[in-house]
Amino acid sequence: MSDNTERFSQNVPGKYYVAKVCIACSLCSEISPEHFAENLDEDIPVGNCYVCKQPENEDEESLCREAMETCPAGAIRDDGNE
C-alpha cells in the first residue's frame, strides 16, 4: 500500500497535492474542476485525480479546502511546498 504522503507525479508544485491513496472518485474535480483533474490514461489500471492548478485567491483556496475536507479517501493534502 502506498504511503499516504506519496504524491502523484501529475500534481503541480505548491501547497496542495493528491496522494497515491486516491480512489479516483472524482469528487474533487466536481467541486473544483479548475484545480483538480482526472488522470484517465489508459495505460494505468485505475485512474486518479491530481492538482492541476494551485489556488490563487481566497475563493479558490476555499474550494480546494472544501475538496480536501470532502475527499472520502483523505488523499488531498495541503502540506506541499509553497
C-alpha positions in Angstrom: 0.0 0.0 0.0 1.2 3.5 -0.8 2.4 5.9 1.8 -0.3 8.5 2.5 2.1 11.3 1.6 3.4 9.8 -1.6 2.3 12.2 -4.4 1.2 11.5 -7.9 3.7 13.0 -10.4 1.0 14.9 -12.2 0.4 17.3 -9.3 1.6 20.8 -10.0 4.1 22.2 -7.4 2.6 24.0 -4.5 0.6 23.7 -1.3 -2.0 21.2 -2.4 -1.4 17.7 -3.8 -3.2 14.4 -4.2 -1.6 11.4 -2.5 -1.5 7.9 -4.0 -4.3 6.7 -1.7 -6.7 8.4 -4.1 -9.6 6.1 -5.1 -10.5 8.1 -8.3 -14.0 9.0 -7.1 -13.6 12.4 -8.9 -15.4 14.3 -6.2 -12.6 16.9 -6.0 -12.9 17.6 -9.7 -16.6 18.0 -9.4 -16.1 20.5 -6.5 -13.3 22.4 -8.2 -12.7 21.5 -11.8 -10.3 24.4 -12.2 -7.9 22.9 -9.6 -8.4 19.1 -9.8 -8.3 16.9 -12.9 -8.7 13.2 -13.5 -5.9 11.1 -15.0 -7.7 8.9 -17.5 -4.5 7.4 -19.0 -5.5 4.0 -20.5 -2.0 2.6 -19.5 -2.9 2.6 -15.8 -5.4 0.1 -14.4 -7.1 2.6 -12.1 -7.3 6.3 -12.7 -6.5 9.0 -10.2 -7.1 12.7 -9.6 -4.4 15.3 -9.2 -3.9 19.0 -8.6 -3.7 20.7 -12.0 -3.7 24.3 -10.7 -2.9 25.8 -7.2 -5.3 28.3 -5.7 -4.5 32.0 -6.4 -7.0 33.7 -4.2 -9.3 33.2 -1.1 -12.2 31.9 -3.1 -10.1 29.3 -4.9 -8.4 28.4 -1.6 -11.9 27.8 -0.1 -12.8 25.4 -3.0 -9.6 23.4 -2.6 -10.1 23.2 1.2 -13.7 22.0 0.6 -12.5 19.3 -1.8 -9.8 18.3 0.7 -12.4 18.0 3.6 -14.9 16.1 1.4 -12.4 13.6 -0.1 -13.5 10.1 1.1 -10.0 8.7 0.9 -8.3 11.6 2.6 -6.0 11.8 -0.4 -5.9 15.6 -0.8 -3.1 17.2 1.3 -2.2 20.8 1.9 1.3 20.4 3.2 3.2 20.8 -0.1 5.8 23.4 -0.7 4.5 26.9 -1.3 
